[in-house]
Amino acid sequence: MGLPVRLFDAVIVGGGGSGMRAALELARADLKVAVLSKVFPTRSHTVAAQGGVAASLGNIDEDNWHWHMYDTVKGSDYLGDQDAIEFMCRKANEVVYELEHLGMPFDRLAGGKIYQRPFGGHMRDYGVSPVPRACAAADRTGHALLHTLYQANLKARTQFFVEWMALDLIRAQDGSVLGVTALEMETGEVMILQAKATVFATGGAGRIFAASTNAFINTGDGLGMAARAGIPLQDLEFWQFHPTGVAGAGVLITEGVRGEGGYLLNKNGERFMERYAPNAKDLASRDVVARAMATEIKEGRGAGKDGDCILLKLDHLGEETISKRLPGIREIAKKFANVDPVKDPIPVVPTCHYQMGGIPTNYHGQVVVPKNGNPESVVPGFYAAGECSCVSVHGANRLGCNSLLDLLVFGKSAGEKVIQDLKQDGKSHRALPNDAGELTLSRLARLDGQKSGERVAEVSADMRRTMQQHCGVFRFPDLLTEGVRKIKDVAERVSRTGISDKSRTFNTARVEALELDNLVETAVASLVSAEARKESRGSHDRADFHQRDDANWMKHTLWFKQGSRLEYKPVHTQPLSVETFEPKARVY
Amino acid sequence: MGDVDRVRWRCRRGLLELDLVLGEFLERCYGGLDADGRRLFDELLEQPDNDLLDLAMGRSEPPPRYRALVAMLRGAGEPAPM
């Protein structure tokens, strides 16, 4: 075994919000912490979060964590684990104040308290009326959060490995996690980063869809590594979509466009929302609009040369209204859709935004898997937080502003749990298995040696198209069945990809091939899990099973790479200190 | 020298919009830059994502030294002139 080894107390994979929050906790406890990040940490995808952090500070109107908890359970369509949700909502104020003390530039009220604004789904009195609960830093909350955490980590002497990509998890015979293999992009060198604790904070895999708001770095690296190492992936049939992203680009067109009088057309120029929602029409709720768009496309009335998009018309509003009421929309449409909306409609499509599922964890951030009849046996040495994890606080659908809260609360609790575990059992590093690093070396050797391999860009595009057509915002049984077959074919092809550039330094072709290895695990897990779930719940919306089916389906999905097998485990309906919120119809 | 590859990777950002704009720029414009232009582009890539996007979308104006570069960046997402 020839790979160089470096030793740390903790290795954190991912330098976004959750990774840096976990790192801060650990570095402040004087542990030797390494954070690996594919890009400079402040350029992580957390930067895209604008809305804010949800916390029941009650700075504007009366509020409390019970109401926030109710909203989150209801938003999750009762698939969220109620112990974890209580934990998160109760911790919200604490993590927000900590951030404030670290220097986060929150918007403030005249008296100096943190300003809060209302956000969809956040209500008072158990769903009665909206309450201002979002704490924001203008429209740059994610950016401010990353900068605040990065500075705090520098002070605490966290060691950053920037432009490093983790490749595989290293597990001992007994299943404990002992670290990762990783590639330094600048030199092409592969190394083992051995640790007493390994924390995954790698973000989501939103790039599995053709239409995605996610940055290119969101390739689900943690999910791929976990799946290859025998860890199941949880609830990946649940993806949040936004109805109107620019077709072919993914950039969001605000719902404000329809609010101002813009409307949707199919290829025949028909204003089809009149058929689906005769009263609300284009102002119907997000899921109704997205479902109608998907139905038009499936039934052959989609626009564009491939019939796979819908047209958003706003030229009738006039140039003046468009620039006054919808600032920036014209520039976005021109730049990313190549149309001037003053003259022509914008091609749009339901666009993937957030991954609710992920690596199964408990609310301490420990990764849990079924073992000897226990559905949630802890994997020693392995932790996960943020979008890559499934705690599960978002269940079948996520409320706005709960994602930043999730990464702060569970980044911190994973850090705290690591500290506690290392105190008990962390004197020295365990010996690495003899075959540590072999999986990685064989994957790299396969890629370098592949003769007449499949092109990464082509296979990748086929994966995204398959996911979009077969496992999109509204799901049809025939398309799901065919989709499972197709995505398994794609996965087969991923194992035969080849690259022509074999150089070592900054070989982006190699990195993209390795990213595709990760993406495809999430893609297969999502399609297989979606096909199997015969109900509609939260973001999983099926044409053949319209209703939520609590009797048969109030359970979490676990997908195992080995044999692409599914198992299920119960939802935690018992909160920590309050009574269970019993399932009700989810109406707003 | 893997310089172009290094720049290519640094055009991977936290915001999708920048991935798209910078990707186009690499395809269309980067090859035509001289050494000074490339050095300036390296510098520009050090900007935070939001600031860089504001520049690219014309929501803010660059310091004089970046003006020519930012003009190219603004054109990068639009259809190529025939």
Interface residues (C-beta under 8 A of the other chain):
Chain A: K38 V39 T42 R43 S44 H45 T46 V47 A48 R140 G142 H143 L146 H147 E163 M185 E186 S212 T213 N214 A215 F216 I217 A249 G250 V251 G328 E331 I332 K334 K335 F336 N338 S503 T505 F506 N507 T508 V511
Chain B: G2 D5 R6 R8 W9 R10 R12 R13 G14 L15 L16 E17 L18 D19 L20 V21 P48 D49 N50 M57 G58 R59 G77 E78 P79
